[in-house]
């Protein structure tokens, strides 16, 4: 048992070191990597050699710093120029409008791509023409968005406290269907059991999330399609009414 735990701990540390190399500005010194990981530089030296033995191409040596050239954790990748721009734009958009967990995930995904692409394409990735930015911060969610996403994937009913635009507080029990960026805020699209209808809830107005044992599987996808169709029909009606 102790040996298995030691092996699992070392494996986890190697994954952490690989991620630190992806995120660091090269060359990353052993001292800086050791500080990030909470280990000694001597441990970093040993782990660098272990990663090299597993197939990672890491340039550098003790006293000079290390640069990740090829990442053995990812398969070979090749993209044309437009595909690279699309990837950067999409991930930058997530960094701009995603919730805190997704913003971090988008940054890590970009670092993994840079580590695996040929240098000519990595250069285009670093200096892409397209980007995305927000100058007005989005309101922070009032609930754990990671737990909310997981409940949505698992098709588990949730309960939370909600305050509407007029300041009225209610307790809601809903079937979560999707999380969407709508009108400068993140919204949960759901079927609300209090109103017996589909509703959108701003995440910054939600509090005290509770994931319940009740499942509504396998209805999430058809329910979401129904909700989106209703939204499109309502939008079409508004557009027709506005036409002179």
Rosetta blueprint (number, residue, H / E / L):
1 X L
2 X H
3 X H
4 X H
5 X H
6 X H
7 X H
8 X H
9 X H
10 X H
11 X H
12 X H
13 X H
14 X H
15 X H
16 X H
17 X H
18 X H
19 X H
20 X H
21 X H
22 X H
23 X H
24 X L
25 X L
26 X L
27 X L
28 X E
29 X L
30 X H
31 X H
32 X H
33 X H
34 X H
35 X H
36 X H
37 X H
38 X L
39 X L
40 X L
41 X H
42 X H
43 X H
44 X H
45 X H
46 X H
47 X H
48 X H
49 X H
50 X H
51 X H
52 X H
53 X H
54 X L
55 X L
56 X L
57 X E
58 X E
59 X E
60 X E
61 X E
62 X L
63 X L
64 X L
65 X E
66 X E
67 X E
68 X E
69 X E
70 X E
71 X L
72 X L
73 X L
74 X L
75 X L
76 X L
77 X L
78 X L
79 X L
80 X L
81 X H
82 X H
83 X H
84 X H
85 X H
86 X H
87 X H
88 X H
89 X H
90 X H
91 X H
92 X H
93 X H
94 X H
95 X H
96 X H
97 X H
98 X L
99 X L
100 X H
101 X H
102 X H
103 X H
104 X H
105 X H
106 X H
107 X H
108 X H
109 X H
110 X H
111 X H
112 X H
113 X H
114 X H
115 X H
116 X H
117 X L
118 X L
119 X H
120 X H
121 X H
122 X H
123 X H
124 X H
125 X H
126 X H
127 X L
128 X L
129 X L
130 X L
131 X L
132 X L
133 X L
134 X L
135 X L
136 X L
137 X L
138 X L
139 X L
140 X L
141 X L
142 X L
143 X L
144 X L
145 X H
146 X H
147 X H
148 X H
149 X H
150 X H
151 X H
152 X H
153 X H
154 X H
155 X L
156 X E
157 X E
158 X E
159 X E
160 X E
161 X E
162 X E
163 X E
164 X L
165 X L
166 X L
167 X L
168 X L
169 X E
170 X E
171 X E
172 X E
173 X E
174 X E
175 X E
176 X E
177 X E
178 X E
179 X E
180 X E
181 X E
182 X E
183 X L
184 X L
185 X E
186 X E
187 X E
188 X E
189 X E
190 X E
191 X E
192 X E
193 X L
194 X L
195 X L
196 X L
197 X E
198 X E
199 X E
200 X E
201 X E
202 X E
203 X H
204 X H
205 X H
206 X E
207 X E
208 X E
209 X E
210 X E
211 X E
212 X E
213 X E
214 X E
215 X E
216 X L
217 X L
218 X L
219 X L
220 X H
221 X H
222 X H
223 X H
224 X H
225 X H
226 X H
227 X H
228 X H
229 X H
230 X H
231 X H
232 X H
233 X H
234 X H
235 X H
236 X H
237 X H
238 X H
239 X H
240 X H
241 X H
242 X H
243 X L
244 X L
